[in-house]
Amino acid sequence: MTITKIEINKSISDLDAWGRFSDLGAEILEGDVLAYGKMTYGAPTDPINAAYFGTTKGKFRLVYPFSEQATLIRGEIILTDETTGQSKHYKPGDSWFVTKGTPTLWEIITENFTKHYLAFA
C-alpha cells in the first residue's frame, strides 16, 4: 500500500510549469493565466489521476473534461456553475465536487491559487 500525504503548504512555486491555461482548454477572460501542476497519482490522461494544480490570477471559463473532487490549499477563488448561476467563494480548506461536462467560471481573486484534486473520467 502507498500513502501520499497531501501537503497543505504547497504553492505554485512548488509545482511544474504546465504552460498557458488556454493551451489546456480554458477560455481566458481576464489576465495571462499560467497553469502549474504536480501529479500525485497517475498521469493527466489516465482515467483516474490526482495532482496539485494552480494558476496565476485571472478569470476563465472551463468545461470540465472529467469529474473532480478538489480541496483548495492556497489562495481564494470564486467558482460559478454556469448551468445554475450559483457562485461560491472558496478559501483554503474548502472542498468541492464537479461532474464531467459542467461549464464553470473561475475568478482567481488572489495572486494565484493551489488545489489538490482527484479526477476520474
C-alpha positions in Angstrom: 0.0 0.0 0.0 1.2 3.5 -0.8 0.1 6.5 1.2 0.7 10.0 -0.2 0.5 12.9 2.2 -1.4 15.9 0.7 0.7 18.9 1.8 -1.3 21.9 2.9 1.5 24.4 2.3 2.0 23.7 -1.5 2.2 26.8 -3.6 2.5 27.1 -7.3 6.2 27.8 -6.9 6.5 24.1 -5.7 4.8 22.9 -8.9 5.9 22.3 -12.5 5.0 24.9 -15.2 2.3 23.5 -17.4 2.1 26.5 -19.8 -0.7 28.8 -20.6 -4.0 27.6 -19.3 -5.7 28.4 -22.6 -3.5 25.7 -24.2 -5.1 23.2 -21.7 -8.6 24.0 -22.7 -9.6 27.1 -20.7 -11.2 30.2 -22.3 -9.3 33.1 -20.7 -11.5 36.2 -20.0 -9.0 38.3 -17.9 -5.3 38.1 -17.2 -2.4 36.0 -18.6 -3.4 32.8 -16.8 -0.5 30.3 -16.4 -1.0 26.8 -15.2 1.1 24.7 -12.8 0.8 21.2 -11.5 2.5 18.1 -10.0 1.0 14.7 -10.3 0.5 12.7 -7.1 -1.2 9.7 -8.8 -1.2 8.6 -12.4 -0.9 10.8 -15.4 -3.2 13.5 -16.7 -4.5 11.2 -19.4 -5.2 8.3 -17.0 -8.9 7.6 -16.3 -8.2 8.2 -12.6 -5.5 10.7 -11.5 -4.6 13.1 -8.8 -2.5 16.2 -8.6 -1.7 19.6 -7.2 -2.9 22.2 -9.6 -2.8 26.0 -9.6 -3.0 29.1 -11.8 -2.0 32.7 -11.7 -4.6 35.4 -11.1 -7.3 35.8 -13.8 -10.7 34.9 -14.9 -11.5 31.9 -17.2 -14.2 29.5 -18.3 -13.7 25.8 -18.3 -16.0 23.0 -19.2 -14.9 20.1 -17.0 -13.3 17.3 -19.1 -13.6 14.9 -16.1 -15.3 14.7 -12.7 -13.3 16.1 -9.9 -13.2 16.3 -6.1 -10.9 19.1 -5.0 -9.7 20.9 -1.9 -8.3 24.5 -2.0 -4.9 24.6 -0.4 -3.8 28.3 -1.1 -5.4 31.4 -2.3 -9.0 32.4 -2.8 -11.3 31.8 -5.8 -14.9 32.3 -6.8 -16.2 29.3 -8.7 -19.5 29.6 -10.6 -21.6 26.8 -12.1 -22.7 28.4 -15.3 -25.6 25.9 -15.7 -27.2 27.1 -12.5 -25.6 30.5 -12.0 -24.6 29.5 -8.4 -21.3 31.1 -7.2 -19.3 30.2 -4.2 -16.3 31.9 -2.6 -13.6 29.3 -1.7 -10.8 29.7 0.9 -8.1 27.3 1.9 -9.6 24.1 3.4 -12.8 24.3 1.4 -13.7 21.4 -0.9 -16.0 20.9 -3.9 -17.1 18.2 -6.4 -17.8 19.0 -10.1 -19.2 16.5 -12.6 -17.8 16.0 -16.1 -19.2 18.4 -18.6 -20.1 21.2 -16.1 -19.4 24.6 -17.6 -17.7 26.7 -14.9 -16.5 30.3 -14.5 -13.4 30.8 -12.3 -12.2 34.0 -10.8 -8.8 33.8 -9.0 -9.0 36.7 -6.6 -5.6 36.3 -5.1 -2.3 36.4 -7.0 -2.6 32.6 -7.5 -4.2 29.5 -6.1 -3.3 25.9 -5.4 -5.7 23.0 -5.1 -5.3 19.2 -4.8 -7.7 17.2 -6.9 -8.8 13.6 -7.6 -10.2 13.3 -11.2 -11.9 10.4 -12.9 -13.3 10.1 -16.5 
